[in-house]
Amino acid sequence: MNVLTYRDLLRIRTQLDAPTRTATFSQRIWGEREANVDGLQYRHVLTPTDREVTVRDYSGETRAMRMFGSNNYLGLATHPVVVERVQKAIAEYGVGVGGPPALNGHGPLQRELQERLAALEGQEAALLYGTGYSANVGLMSALPSKKDFAVYDAHSHASFIDGMRLGRVEGKAFAHNDPAALDRALAEVRGDYRDVFVSVEGVYSMTGDVARLDRIAEACVRHDALLIVDDAHGTGVTGPNGHGTVAMFDVAKEVDVIVGTFSKTFAVSGGFIAASREIVEYLRYFSRAHVFSASLSTAVCAAVLAGLDVMEDEPELHGRLMDHAATFAERLQALGFEASGLTPIFSLPAPAGADVRAMAHAFHERGLFVNHVEAPVVPASEQRFRISLSALHTDEDLEEVLAAIEEIWEAFTPADTPQAKADTPTLDAFEGGF
C-alpha cells in the first residue's frame, strides 16, 4: 500500500479538511497494521496486570510475558486487600453514584478519600477529578487569570499545557530540571504579572528523574511565585514510605498545589488536587473539569483507599520496589547507561541510527513487555525504551531483562556509531509524558 510517511502527514495535515486528514492518517495506520509494522502498539493484555501477563500480540497468538511496561509500582492492581475492599464497597454502595460532585455525587467514600489524600500530601484539603489529566486541565483553566503567567518545566505533561491553552494563560518553559534556569526565568517576568505559577513534576515519566524541589522551592519563595507539583509518578514511589516527592524534600509548606493521579501506583483511573482550603474551595466551584464531570465511582474510591492502607500496613512493598530500583540502576550503570535508582522508571536511549521497532520486537520475542517511544512522538534523536519496575518483580525477572538489554544493544549498536537521523517533527498531540 502506497501511503504517506509521518513526516509527510505532519507537513500537510493543517492544509487538509477534517475528512481528508483523518482518512489520510487512517490509511497510514491501517497499512502498518496489515504489514505488522507497528503491531506492538496493539498488544492486548488478557490477564490482570501482574509481574507476568498473557498477551495477544500482532500475530494473533497468545504468549506469557514479563511485564515491564506498567505503572503498577506496588502491585496494587491485584493486591487481595484492594480487590476485597472494592468488592465489599460495590456490594454496599453499588458501582457508582450516577451524578456530578455538586449534585448527588458526593458520598462517604469520596469524602474520606479527599481527607486521606490531603493528609498524605501534607495539605489542608483535596479535590477529586475524573482523571489526572483533567486535574491539571481543571487547575490551569480555573486558577490563573489573564493577568498571570506560568513558568513550567520543558518536560511538563501535555495536560498542563492543554490547561494553559484552555485558560489562555501566558507562559514559557525553562530548561528541564534546571533551578538556575527557573530562577532566571522568574527574574525576567515576575515584575510584569500579578501572579506567576511555576509547575514541575515530582518524577518525570519519560526519563524517571526527580525534580530538584529543594532549589525549585527556594526560587519560588525568592520571587514570590506559586509552586505547583504534579506528582503523578511520585505518589507511592518517592519519599518516606512512598508519600511522594514533596515529602521526600520536606517542602510541603513551600508548595501551593499538588496534583496527583490514581492511574499509576493505585492502578485505577482518577486524579486529585491537594492544596489549601481556600484554593480547593475555589476550584470546587470554578474548575469546570470538576464541576461538570461525573463523580468518581465507588469502586475507584474504594480501591484508592485500600491502596493507601496497604502502603501504610505493608511498607515492605515500597522497600522492595526501591531495592529493585537501586540494584537495576547499578547494573545499568555497569552497562554504560545513566541511571540514578531514585525511581523505578528507567529510560534507555536507543543507539544512534538503530531500528527502534526492530529492537522492540527483539524484546517482545524474548517474552519481555517493554515500552518503546519513537518518532514522531519524540524527535528521532530522543527515541528510547522505558522500563518500569514493580515490587512484584523477582531478582530473576531483573536478571532476565538486564541480559536482554545487554544483548539487544550490542546487536543494534552500529560499529561506526553513525549520527542520529535528522529529527522528525513531533506530533503536538503527544506533547508531554505518559
Secondary structure, DSSP 8 states (H G I E B T S, - for coil): -----HHHHHHHGGGS-HHHHHHHHHHHHHHHHHTTTTGGGG-EE-S-SSSEEEEE-TTS-EEEEEE-S---TTSGGG-HHHHHHHHHHHHHH-S---S-TTTT---HHHHHHHHHHHHHHT-SEEEEESSHHHHHHHHHTTS--TT-EEEEETT--HHHHHHHHHHT-EEEEE-TT-HHHHHHHHHHHGGGSS-EEEEEESB-TTT--B--HHHHHHHHHHTT-EEEEE-TTTTTTSSGGG--HHHHHT-TTT-SEEEEESSSTT-SS-EEEEE-HHHHHHHHHH-HHHHTS----HHHHHHHHHHHHHHHH-HHHHHHHHHHHHHHHHHHHHTT-----SSSEEEEE--TT--HHHHHHHHHHTTEE-EEE-TTTS-GGG-EEEEE--TT--HHHHHHHHHHHHHHHHHHS-TT-----------GGG-S--
